[in-house]
Amino acid sequence: MGTERSRPARGSDHEHVGRISTQTTIVLLIVIAVILHEIQWILLPFVVSGLLAYVSTPLIEGLSRRTGMPRWAFALATFTILVAAGASLGLLAFQSLSSEIEDVVGDFQGGLEGLLRGFLGSKKIDVLGQSMDATQLAGRITAQVHGWIDQSGGILLFGGAAIGALFVLSLSLVLLFYFLLDGPRIARGLLWLVPPNQRPLIRHIWGRLDPVLRRYFVGIIIVVSYATTAAYIGLGVVLGIPHAVFLALLTGFLEMIPVIGPAASAVIAGLIAVHHADGIQSIIAYAIYATALRLSIDQIFGPLALGTAARLHPTLIIFCFLSGAVLFGITGLILAVPVALIVKTTLAILYDEPTDEGTGTSRK
């Protein structure tokens, strides 16, 4: 009889959930972003170990339920397996890369000259008013690098970076152990920070996000692993290109960066392939390899592994990656797409817009 209008039927599934105003949501996001930017230097070990624990938690919970054994036993076993696998991969990579790094450092100018010659050929380019070929440009760059090392204490800088990397690795292992052991309790503690009347909304949003984010991270691991393995087989075993281990690891890492990353890895590997090519057949073979790798990732492994989890426009993904890298460094690169998915899904729920069930992404 009154003037009140009933809510649309599509919002009935979470009518009981407390809502946050748009202004409050925006303010909270800004405050959180500012705080994270200020502490960005300590975020990386927390993010890496937290993501590994997040991806591993369903396996730990499932095994504990099926066997009736305590959860901590499977958490400890998972931690041991992850550490052993990481140590094995790190040892293999170090053994393979150490000789290559030694060759590159020992003959930095020669390697750089070969790379520049593959790009420039016999042509010359103007650099600050001077015409230089590949040999002269390599010599100039080498002299600049030596000067930078002498003036800025480059050796001490590299030593400090190595010590910092060891500290980050040690901290990541400690955090990974605690996250695997007490992940659910830590999650409940984070939920406790939310005002009680808003907790049902957060649970509702997380229920939509959890399968999306989990599949995204698992998919990224699968795609990176495949890209690294396929690149090593193609570049090292089949084509016999030098520095295949380094190029394979670089290909896998750059695969996490959409559009720009794959293009950069293809160009770098292509320049090295052209430099060491015996003839036109080698160049054609590399072109076939690069095309096959790209098609297999884009048309087979990417869609199968990621599904609809990363259903975002490429321009938005590139913007998020670049913005994340500028604001938060490596941590920003890792969390760029997940944050975009979180924001998109959260706003869709707050605005009562329909979402694809199980994906958390808008149908628009």
Secondary structure, 3 states (H helix, E strand, C coil): CCCCCCCCHHHHHHCCCCCCCHHHHHHHHHHHHHHHHHCHHHHHHHHHHHHHHHHHHHHHHHHHHHHCCCHHHHHHHHHHHHHHHHHHHHHHHHHHHHHHHHHHHHCHHHHHHHHHHHHHCCCCEEECCEEECHHHHHHHHHHHHHHHHHHHCHHHHHHHHHHHHHHHHHHHHHHHHHHHHHHHHHHHHHHHCCCHHHHHHHHHHHHHHHHHHHHHHHHHHHHHHHHHHHHHHHHHHHCCCCCHHHHHHHHHHHCCCCCHHHHHHHHHHHHHHHHCCCCHHHHHHHHHHHHHHHHHHHHHHHHHHHCCCCCCCHHHHHHHHHHHHHHHHHHHHHHHHHHHHHHHHHHHHHCCCCECCCCCCECC
